[in-house]
Amino acid sequence: MSKIAVSSQGDSLESLVDPRFGRAANFLVIDPATMRFDVLSNSQARGMGQGAGIQAAEMVAKSGAKTVISGIVGPKAWQALRAAGLDVVQEATGSVGEAVKAFIEGRLKVSAEPMGGGW
């Protein structure tokens, strides 16, 4: 299974999934086979007035992840992620580790369309 990027409020597998993709504190890029991960800080995108989702999508796409797990991904970020070939999984809650496990077990599915209008 390919790497998975999860929007996170912190920097560990126990951190909560950040419900906001574009303004997430961090992204954990996880190898699901080993659960080893790298932390990508999203501090630059968080401070942007507009375009945070697109900038976050570009950063995640460059990380090598093939799937993104988040709470909500707005339409512009969705388009950027899909254009880069990433699958998008939304409505994730709980810890980052729990969300990855739910996806691997098929309890979280790839989304067919974006949610919300971006925040």
Phi and psi in radians as a Rosetta constraint file:
Dihedral C 1 N 2 CA 2 C 2 CIRCULARHARMONIC -1.336 0.35
Dihedral N 2 CA 2 C 2 N 3 CIRCULARHARMONIC 2.930 0.35
Dihedral C 2 N 3 CA 3 C 3 CIRCULARHARMONIC -1.069 0.35
Dihedral N 3 CA 3 C 3 N 4 CIRCULARHARMONIC 2.594 0.35
Dihedral C 3 N 4 CA 4 C 4 CIRCULARHARMONIC -2.152 0.35
Dihedral N 4 CA 4 C 4 N 5 CIRCULARHARMONIC 2.261 0.35
Dihedral C 4 N 5 CA 5 C 5 CIRCULARHARMONIC -1.782 0.35
Dihedral N 5 CA 5 C 5 N 6 CIRCULARHARMONIC 2.277 0.35
Dihedral C 5 N 6 CA 6 C 6 CIRCULARHARMONIC -2.142 0.35
Dihedral N 6 CA 6 C 6 N 7 CIRCULARHARMONIC 2.263 0.35
Dihedral C 6 N 7 CA 7 C 7 CIRCULARHARMONIC -1.199 0.35
Dihedral N 7 CA 7 C 7 N 8 CIRCULARHARMONIC 2.272 0.35
Dihedral C 7 N 8 CA 8 C 8 CIRCULARHARMONIC -2.349 0.35
Dihedral N 8 CA 8 C 8 N 9 CIRCULARHARMONIC 2.518 0.35
Dihedral C 8 N 9 CA 9 C 9 CIRCULARHARMONIC -1.408 0.35
Dihedral N 9 CA 9 C 9 N 10 CIRCULARHARMONIC -0.213 0.35
Dihedral C 9 N 10 CA 10 C 10 CIRCULARHARMONIC -2.435 0.35
Dihedral N 10 CA 10 C 10 N 11 CIRCULARHARMONIC -2.654 0.35
Dihedral C 10 N 11 CA 11 C 11 CIRCULARHARMONIC -2.259 0.35
Dihedral N 11 CA 11 C 11 N 12 CIRCULARHARMONIC 0.491 0.35
Dihedral C 11 N 12 CA 12 C 12 CIRCULARHARMONIC -2.469 0.35
Dihedral N 12 CA 12 C 12 N 13 CIRCULARHARMONIC 2.920 0.35
Dihedral C 12 N 13 CA 13 C 13 CIRCULARHARMONIC -1.141 0.35
Dihedral N 13 CA 13 C 13 N 14 CIRCULARHARMONIC -0.362 0.35
Dihedral C 13 N 14 CA 14 C 14 CIRCULARHARMONIC -1.471 0.35
Dihedral N 14 CA 14 C 14 N 15 CIRCULARHARMONIC -0.204 0.35
Dihedral C 14 N 15 CA 15 C 15 CIRCULARHARMONIC -1.123 0.35
Dihedral N 15 CA 15 C 15 N 16 CIRCULARHARMONIC 2.664 0.35
Dihedral C 15 N 16 CA 16 C 16 CIRCULARHARMONIC -1.314 0.35
Dihedral N 16 CA 16 C 16 N 17 CIRCULARHARMONIC 2.549 0.35
Dihedral C 16 N 17 CA 17 C 17 CIRCULARHARMONIC -1.075 0.35
Dihedral N 17 CA 17 C 17 N 18 CIRCULARHARMONIC 2.282 0.35
Dihedral C 17 N 18 CA 18 C 18 CIRCULARHARMONIC -1.384 0.35
Dihedral N 18 CA 18 C 18 N 19 CIRCULARHARMONIC 2.186 0.35
Dihedral C 18 N 19 CA 19 C 19 CIRCULARHARMONIC -1.199 0.35
Dihedral N 19 CA 19 C 19 N 20 CIRCULARHARMONIC -0.282 0.35
Dihedral C 19 N 20 CA 20 C 20 CIRCULARHARMONIC -1.849 0.35
Dihedral N 20 CA 20 C 20 N 21 CIRCULARHARMONIC 1.940 0.35
Dihedral C 20 N 21 CA 21 C 21 CIRCULARHARMONIC -1.059 0.35
Dihedral N 21 CA 21 C 21 N 22 CIRCULARHARMONIC -1.024 0.35
Dihedral C 21 N 22 CA 22 C 22 CIRCULARHARMONIC -1.134 0.35
Dihedral N 22 CA 22 C 22 N 23 CIRCULARHARMONIC -0.518 0.35
Dihedral C 22 N 23 CA 23 C 23 CIRCULARHARMONIC -1.966 0.35
Dihedral N 23 CA 23 C 23 N 24 CIRCULARHARMONIC 0.374 0.35
Dihedral C 23 N 24 CA 24 C 24 CIRCULARHARMONIC -1.063 0.35
Dihedral N 24 CA 24 C 24 N 25 CIRCULARHARMONIC 2.599 0.35
Dihedral C 24 N 25 CA 25 C 25 CIRCULARHARMONIC -1.134 0.35
Dihedral N 25 CA 25 C 25 N 26 CIRCULARHARMONIC -0.795 0.35
Dihedral C 25 N 26 CA 26 C 26 CIRCULARHARMONIC -2.550 0.35
Dihedral N 26 CA 26 C 26 N 27 CIRCULARHARMONIC 2.935 0.35
Dihedral C 26 N 27 CA 27 C 27 CIRCULARHARMONIC -2.164 0.35
Dihedral N 27 CA 27 C 27 N 28 CIRCULARHARMONIC 2.273 0.35
Dihedral C 27 N 28 CA 28 C 28 CIRCULARHARMONIC -1.713 0.35
Dihedral N 28 CA 28 C 28 N 29 CIRCULARHARMONIC 2.103 0.35
Dihedral C 28 N 29 CA 29 C 29 CIRCULARHARMONIC -1.736 0.35
Dihedral N 29 CA 29 C 29 N 30 CIRCULARHARMONIC 1.919 0.35
Dihedral C 29 N 30 CA 30 C 30 CIRCULARHARMONIC -1.959 0.35
Dihedral N 30 CA 30 C 30 N 31 CIRCULARHARMONIC 2.381 0.35
Dihedral C 30 N 31 CA 31 C 31 CIRCULARHARMONIC -1.545 0.35
Dihedral N 31 CA 31 C 31 N 32 CIRCULARHARMONIC 1.889 0.35
Dihedral C 31 N 32 CA 32 C 32 CIRCULARHARMONIC -1.153 0.35
Dihedral N 32 CA 32 C 32 N 33 CIRCULARHARMONIC -0.322 0.35
Dihedral C 32 N 33 CA 33 C 33 CIRCULARHARMONIC -1.263 0.35
Dihedral N 33 CA 33 C 33 N 34 CIRCULARHARMONIC -0.596 0.35
Dihedral C 33 N 34 CA 34 C 34 CIRCULARHARMONIC -2.008 0.35
Dihedral N 34 CA 34 C 34 N 35 CIRCULARHARMONIC -0.276 0.35
Dihedral C 34 N 35 CA 35 C 35 CIRCULARHARMONIC 1.124 0.35
Dihedral N 35 CA 35 C 35 N 36 CIRCULARHARMONIC 0.296 0.35
Dihedral C 35 N 36 CA 36 C 36 CIRCULARHARMONIC -1.339 0.35
Dihedral N 36 CA 36 C 36 N 37 CIRCULARHARMONIC 2.610 0.35
Dihedral C 36 N 37 CA 37 C 37 CIRCULARHARMONIC -2.595 0.35
Dihedral N 37 CA 37 C 37 N 38 CIRCULARHARMONIC 2.794 0.35
Dihedral C 37 N 38 CA 38 C 38 CIRCULARHARMONIC -1.991 0.35
Dihedral N 38 CA 38 C 38 N 39 CIRCULARHARMONIC 2.594 0.35
Dihedral C 38 N 39 CA 39 C 39 CIRCULARHARMONIC -1.827 0.35
Dihedral N 39 CA 39 C 39 N 40 CIRCULARHARMONIC 2.195 0.35
Dihedral C 39 N 40 CA 40 C 40 CIRCULARHARMONIC -1.890 0.35
Dihedral N 40 CA 40 C 40 N 41 CIRCULARHARMONIC 2.078 0.35
Dihedral C 40 N 41 CA 41 C 41 CIRCULARHARMONIC -1.313 0.35
Dihedral N 41 CA 41 C 41 N 42 CIRCULARHARMONIC 2.378 0.35
Dihedral C 41 N 42 CA 42 C 42 CIRCULARHARMONIC -1.866 0.35
Dihedral N 42 CA 42 C 42 N 43 CIRCULARHARMONIC 0.435 0.35
Dihedral C 42 N 43 CA 43 C 43 CIRCULARHARMONIC -1.075 0.35
Dihedral N 43 CA 43 C 43 N 44 CIRCULARHARMONIC -0.618 0.35
Dihedral C 43 N 44 CA 44 C 44 CIRCULARHARMONIC -1.172 0.35
Dihedral N 44 CA 44 C 44 N 45 CIRCULARHARMONIC -0.793 0.35
Dihedral C 44 N 45 CA 45 C 45 CIRCULARHARMONIC -1.195 0.35
Dihedral N 45 CA 45 C 45 N 46 CIRCULARHARMONIC -0.606 0.35
Dihedral C 45 N 46 CA 46 C 46 CIRCULARHARMONIC -1.040 0.35
Dihedral N 46 CA 46 C 46 N 47 CIRCULARHARMONIC -0.568 0.35
Dihedral C 46 N 47 CA 47 C 47 CIRCULARHARMONIC -1.491 0.35
Dihedral N 47 CA 47 C 47 N 48 CIRCULARHARMONIC -0.050 0.35
Dihedral C 47 N 48 CA 48 C 48 CIRCULARHARMONIC -1.363 0.35
Dihedral N 48 CA 48 C 48 N 49 CIRCULARHARMONIC 2.525 0.35
Dihedral C 48 N 49 CA 49 C 49 CIRCULARHARMONIC -1.229 0.35
Dihedral N 49 CA 49 C 49 N 50 CIRCULARHARMONIC -0.831 0.35
Dihedral C 49 N 50 CA 50 C 50 CIRCULARHARMONIC -2.378 0.35
Dihedral N 50 CA 50 C 50 N 51 CIRCULARHARMONIC 2.788 0.35
Dihedral C 50 N 51 CA 51 C 51 CIRCULARHARMONIC 1.507 0.35
Dihedral N 51 CA 51 C 51 N 52 CIRCULARHARMONIC 0.120 0.35
Dihedral C 51 N 52 CA 52 C 52 CIRCULARHARMONIC -1.070 0.35
Dihedral N 52 CA 52 C 52 N 53 CIRCULARHARMONIC -0.730 0.35
Dihedral C 52 N 53 CA 53 C 53 CIRCULARHARMONIC -1.118 0.35
Dihedral N 53 CA 53 C 53 N 54 CIRCULARHARMONIC -0.718 0.35
Dihedral C 53 N 54 CA 54 C 54 CIRCULARHARMONIC -1.171 0.35
Dihedral N 54 CA 54 C 54 N 55 CIRCULARHARMONIC -0.760 0.35
Dihedral C 54 N 55 CA 55 C 55 CIRCULARHARMONIC -1.109 0.35
Dihedral N 55 CA 55 C 55 N 56 CIRCULARHARMONIC -0.742 0.35
Dihedral C 55 N 56 CA 56 C 56 CIRCULARHARMONIC -1.095 0.35
Dihedral N 56 CA 56 C 56 N 57 CIRCULARHARMONIC -0.705 0.35
Dihedral C 56 N 57 CA 57 C 57 CIRCULARHARMONIC -1.087 0.35
Dihedral N 57 CA 57 C 57 N 58 CIRCULARHARMONIC -0.729 0.35
Dihedral C 57 N 58 CA 58 C 58 CIRCULARHARMONIC -1.109 0.35
Dihedral N 58 CA 58 C 58 N 59 CIRCULARHARMONIC -0.735 0.35
Dihedral C 58 N 59 CA 59 C 59 CIRCULARHARMONIC -1.110 0.35
Dihedral N 59 CA 59 C 59 N 60 CIRCULARHARMONIC -0.781 0.35
Dihedral C 59 N 60 CA 60 C 60 CIRCULARHARMONIC -1.144 0.35
Dihedral N 60 CA 60 C 60 N 61 CIRCULARHARMONIC -0.713 0.35
Dihedral C 60 N 61 CA 61 C 61 CIRCULARHARMONIC -1.064 0.35
Dihedral N 61 CA 61 C 61 N 62 CIRCULARHARMONIC -0.664 0.35
Dihedral C 61 N 62 CA 62 C 62 CIRCULARHARMONIC -1.256 0.35
Dihedral N 62 CA 62 C 62 N 63 CIRCULARHARMONIC -0.275 0.35
Dihedral C 62 N 63 CA 63 C 63 CIRCULARHARMONIC -1.307 0.35
Dihedral N 63 CA 63 C 63 N 64 CIRCULARHARMONIC -0.269 0.35
Dihedral C 63 N 64 CA 64 C 64 CIRCULARHARMONIC 1.657 0.35
Dihedral N 64 CA 64 C 64 N 65 CIRCULARHARMONIC -0.050 0.35
Dihedral C 64 N 65 CA 65 C 65 CIRCULARHARMONIC -1.175 0.35
Dihedral N 65 CA 65 C 65 N 66 CIRCULARHARMONIC 2.597 0.35
Dihedral C 65 N 66 CA 66 C 66 CIRCULARHARMONIC -1.976 0.35
Dihedral N 66 CA 66 C 66 N 67 CIRCULARHARMONIC -0.161 0.35
Dihedral C 66 N 67 CA 67 C 67 CIRCULARHARMONIC -2.408 0.35
Dihedral N 67 CA 67 C 67 N 68 CIRCULARHARMONIC 2.471 0.35
Dihedral C 67 N 68 CA 68 C 68 CIRCULARHARMONIC -2.038 0.35
Dihedral N 68 CA 68 C 68 N 69 CIRCULARHARMONIC 2.336 0.35
Dihedral C 68 N 69 CA 69 C 69 CIRCULARHARMONIC -2.055 0.35
Dihedral N 69 CA 69 C 69 N 70 CIRCULARHARMONIC 2.254 0.35
Dihedral C 69 N 70 CA 70 C 70 CIRCULARHARMONIC -2.682 0.35
Dihedral N 70 CA 70 C 70 N 71 CIRCULARHARMONIC -3.127 0.35
Dihedral C 70 N 71 CA 71 C 71 CIRCULARHARMONIC -1.388 0.35
Dihedral N 71 CA 71 C 71 N 72 CIRCULARHARMONIC -1.104 0.35
Dihedral C 71 N 72 CA 72 C 72 CIRCULARHARMONIC -2.356 0.35
Dihedral N 72 CA 72 C 72 N 73 CIRCULARHARMONIC 2.357 0.35
Dihedral C 72 N 73 CA 73 C 73 CIRCULARHARMONIC -2.074 0.35
Dihedral N 73 CA 73 C 73 N 74 CIRCULARHARMONIC 2.095 0.35
Dihedral C 73 N 74 CA 74 C 74 CIRCULARHARMONIC -1.224 0.35
Dihedral N 74 CA 74 C 74 N 75 CIRCULARHARMONIC 2.945 0.35
Dihedral C 74 N 75 CA 75 C 75 CIRCULARHARMONIC -1.093 0.35
Dihedral N 75 CA 75 C 75 N 76 CIRCULARHARMONIC -0.675 0.35
Dihedral C 75 N 76 CA 76 C 76 CIRCULARHARMONIC -1.225 0.35
Dihedral N 76 CA 76 C 76 N 77 CIRCULARHARMONIC -0.765 0.35
Dihedral C 76 N 77 CA 77 C 77 CIRCULARHARMONIC -1.122 0.35
Dihedral N 77 CA 77 C 77 N 78 CIRCULARHARMONIC -0.704 0.35
Dihedral C 77 N 78 CA 78 C 78 CIRCULARHARMONIC -0.968 0.35
Dihedral N 78 CA 78 C 78 N 79 CIRCULARHARMONIC -0.873 0.35
Dihedral C 78 N 79 CA 79 C 79 CIRCULARHARMONIC -1.067 0.35
Dihedral N 79 CA 79 C 79 N 80 CIRCULARHARMONIC -0.732 0.35
Dihedral C 79 N 80 CA 80 C 80 CIRCULARHARMONIC -1.131 0.35
Dihedral N 80 CA 80 C 80 N 81 CIRCULARHARMONIC -0.743 0.35
Dihedral C 80 N 81 CA 81 C 81 CIRCULARHARMONIC -1.137 0.35
Dihedral N 81 CA 81 C 81 N 82 CIRCULARHARMONIC -0.803 0.35
Dihedral C 81 N 82 CA 82 C 82 CIRCULARHARMONIC -1.131 0.35
Dihedral N 82 CA 82 C 82 N 83 CIRCULARHARMONIC -0.697 0.35
Dihedral C 82 N 83 CA 83 C 83 CIRCULARHARMONIC -1.087 0.35
Dihedral N 83 CA 83 C 83 N 84 CIRCULARHARMONIC -0.528 0.35
Dihedral C 83 N 84 CA 84 C 84 CIRCULARHARMONIC -1.482 0.35
Dihedral N 84 CA 84 C 84 N 85 CIRCULARHARMONIC -0.004 0.35
Dihedral C 84 N 85 CA 85 C 85 CIRCULARHARMONIC 1.538 0.35
Dihedral N 85 CA 85 C 85 N 86 CIRCULARHARMONIC 0.257 0.35
Dihedral C 85 N 86 CA 86 C 86 CIRCULARHARMONIC -1.608 0.35
Dihedral N 86 CA 86 C 86 N 87 CIRCULARHARMONIC 2.510 0.35
Dihedral C 86 N 87 CA 87 C 87 CIRCULARHARMONIC -1.458 0.35
Dihedral N 87 CA 87 C 87 N 88 CIRCULARHARMONIC 2.586 0.35
Dihedral C 87 N 88 CA 88 C 88 CIRCULARHARMONIC -2.117 0.35
Dihedral N 88 CA 88 C 88 N 89 CIRCULARHARMONIC 2.231 0.35
Dihedral C 88 N 89 CA 89 C 89 CIRCULARHARMONIC -2.043 0.35
Dihedral N 89 CA 89 C 89 N 90 CIRCULARHARMONIC 2.210 0.35
Dihedral C 89 N 90 CA 90 C 90 CIRCULARHARMONIC -2.098 0.35
Dihedral N 90 CA 90 C 90 N 91 CIRCULARHARMONIC 3.069 0.35
Dihedral C 90 N 91 CA 91 C 91 CIRCULARHARMONIC 1.187 0.35
Dihedral N 91 CA 91 C 91 N 92 CIRCULARHARMONIC 0.438 0.35
Dihedral C 91 N 92 CA 92 C 92 CIRCULARHARMONIC -1.373 0.35
Dihedral N 92 CA 92 C 92 N 93 CIRCULARHARMONIC 2.470 0.35
Dihedral C 92 N 93 CA 93 C 93 CIRCULARHARMONIC -2.395 0.35
Dihedral N 93 CA 93 C 93 N 94 CIRCULARHARMONIC 3.067 0.35
Dihedral C 93 N 94 CA 94 C 94 CIRCULARHARMONIC 1.406 0.35
Dihedral N 94 CA 94 C 94 N 95 CIRCULARHARMONIC -2.758 0.35
Dihedral C 94 N 95 CA 95 C 95 CIRCULARHARMONIC -1.401 0.35
Dihedral N 95 CA 95 C 95 N 96 CIRCULARHARMONIC 2.817 0.35
Dihedral C 95 N 96 CA 96 C 96 CIRCULARHARMONIC -1.025 0.35
Dihedral N 96 CA 96 C 96 N 97 CIRCULARHARMONIC -0.814 0.35
Dihedral C 96 N 97 CA 97 C 97 CIRCULARHARMONIC -1.047 0.35
Dihedral N 97 CA 97 C 97 N 98 CIRCULARHARMONIC -0.730 0.35
Dihedral C 97 N 98 CA 98 C 98 CIRCULARHARMONIC -1.123 0.35
Dihedral N 98 CA 98 C 98 N 99 CIRCULARHARMONIC -0.688 0.35
Dihedral C 98 N 99 CA 99 C 99 CIRCULARHARMONIC -1.137 0.35
Dihedral N 99 CA 99 C 99 N 100 CIRCULARHARMONIC -0.738 0.35
Dihedral C 99 N 100 CA 100 C 100 CIRCULARHARMONIC -1.100 0.35
Dihedral N 100 CA 100 C 100 N 101 CIRCULARHARMONIC -0.781 0.35
Dihedral C 100 N 101 CA 101 C 101 CIRCULARHARMONIC -1.056 0.35
Dihedral N 101 CA 101 C 101 N 102 CIRCULARHARMONIC -0.758 0.35
Dihedral C 101 N 102 CA 102 C 102 CIRCULARHARMONIC -1.079 0.35
Dihedral N 102 CA 102 C 102 N 103 CIRCULARHARMONIC -0.675 0.35
Dihedral C 102 N 103 CA 103 C 103 CIRCULARHARMONIC -1.178 0.35
Dihedral N 103 CA 103 C 103 N 104 CIRCULARHARMONIC -0.819 0.35
Dihedral C 103 N 104 CA 104 C 104 CIRCULARHARMONIC -1.041 0.35
Dihedral N 104 CA 104 C 104 N 105 CIRCULARHARMONIC -0.680 0.35
Dihedral C 104 N 105 CA 105 C 105 CIRCULARHARMONIC -1.415 0.35
Dihedral N 105 CA 105 C 105 N 106 CIRCULARHARMONIC -0.033 0.35
Dihedral C 105 N 106 CA 106 C 106 CIRCULARHARMONIC 1.472 0.35
Dihedral N 106 CA 106 C 106 N 107 CIRCULARHARMONIC 0.177 0.35
Dihedral C 106 N 107 CA 107 C 107 CIRCULARHARMONIC -1.468 0.35
Dihedral N 107 CA 107 C 107 N 108 CIRCULARHARMONIC -0.312 0.35
Dihedral C 107 N 108 CA 108 C 108 CIRCULARHARMONIC -2.032 0.35
Dihedral N 108 CA 108 C 108 N 109 CIRCULARHARMONIC 2.304 0.35
Dihedral C 108 N 109 CA 109 C 109 CIRCULARHARMONIC -1.978 0.35
Dihedral N 109 CA 109 C 109 N 110 CIRCULARHARMONIC 2.738 0.35
Dihedral C 109 N 110 CA 110 C 110 CIRCULARHARMONIC -1.116 0.35
Dihedral N 110 CA 110 C 110 N 111 CIRCULARHARMONIC 2.342 0.35
Dihedral C 110 N 111 CA 111 C 111 CIRCULARHARMONIC -1.459 0.35
Dihedral N 111 CA 111 C 111 N 112 CIRCULARHARMONIC 2.570 0.35
Dihedral C 111 N 112 CA 112 C 112 CIRCULARHARMONIC -1.566 0.35
Dihedral N 112 CA 112 C 112 N 113 CIRCULARHARMONIC -0.291 0.35
Dihedral C 112 N 113 CA 113 C 113 CIRCULARHARMONIC -2.747 0.35
Dihedral N 113 CA 113 C 113 N 114 CIRCULARHARMONIC 2.826 0.35
Dihedral C 113 N 114 CA 114 C 114 CIRCULARHARMONIC -1.228 0.35
Dihedral N 114 CA 114 C 114 N 115 CIRCULARHARMONIC 2.839 0.35
Dihedral C 114 N 115 CA 115 C 115 CIRCULARHARMONIC -2.071 0.35
Dihedral N 115 CA 115 C 115 N 116 CIRCULARHARMONIC 2.599 0.35
Dihedral C 115 N 116 CA 116 C 116 CIRCULARHARMONIC 1.156 0.35
Dihedral N 116 CA 116 C 116 N 117 CIRCULARHARMONIC 3.087 0.35
Dihedral C 116 N 117 CA 117 C 117 CIRCULARHARMONIC -1.929 0.35
Dihedral N 117 CA 117 C 117 N 118 CIRCULARHARMONIC 0.325 0.35
Dihedral C 117 N 118 CA 118 C 118 CIRCULARHARMONIC 1.426 0.35
Dihedral N 118 CA 118 C 118 N 119 CIRCULARHARMONIC 2.589 0.35
